[in-house]
């Protein structure tokens, strides 16, 4: 599989061991892309996690670089993108994957910090990354942007107001970019995962876990409405969809918010 040979891919939020970003970085590299993996690095453990993704790609014969980047810091974004452009000479694929579960909880108990951070990570951070990358794609003659929204960007469930509101914003941003930059050959689509076996998925289990209920039972209960075998997705299954949207097979697909949720209803 080498249909992305010669392409350069950037992924935000790619350093977590069980994350969608890591899985996607590996699969993009397997498809032939040079990959820049980025993530928030606050301590040695997070740096080691980011380094491990790069090492895994390189050990499999791929090309990768890891760069610490906070999507809420515009100066860091600009520096990171400039470094990637200098090293690889282009950016063809952008997967805006960075996200935060901070905006979950009872509506009347959500703090200004939770609302502000949800906005900064899911909307403003994505906007700032796109503003840096799109001119490089225009110079290149096109590109593919994939934004990680959520099934919560298509419908609402209780206890997720700030998260849901900003993920709806991701879908709107995706469509706006698709409209404005289609003439430049830039495609922009969103994926809308449901329940995925990631670190963030573990946090979802804890949020909805009833008193006295085991984590395993809570996980099983949350999957009862998933049409496909009543199971959670694996990160690699989401990653396959991102790679498809990044590649030539999706060359006439833009402005789409694609549920990747095993048939789980999106809510209200």
GIGIQUI-V486215 format. One record per run of one state. SS is the DSSP state (helix for helix, strand for strand, loop for the rest). FROM is the first residue (numbers start at 0). TO is the last residue. If there is no record, write none. Layout:
SS_FROM_TO ; SS_FROM_TO
This chain:
loop_0_6 ; strand_7_10 ; loop_11_18 ; helix_19_29 ; loop_30_32 ; strand_33_38 ; loop_39_42 ; helix_43_58 ; loop_59_61 ; strand_62_67 ; loop_68_72 ; helix_73_87 ; loop_88_91 ; strand_92_95 ; loop_96_103 ; strand_104_104 ; loop_105_105 ; helix_106_108 ; loop_109_110 ; helix_111_139 ; loop_140_141 ; strand_142_147 ; loop_148_149 ; helix_150_152 ; loop_153_158 ; strand_159_159 ; helix_160_183 ; loop_184_184 ; strand_185_192 ; loop_193_194 ; strand_195_195 ; loop_196_197 ; helix_198_207 ; loop_208_213 ; helix_214_221 ; loop_222_231 ; strand_232_232 ; loop_233_233 ; helix_234_245 ; loop_246_246 ; helix_247_249 ; loop_250_255 ; strand_256_259 ; loop_260_267
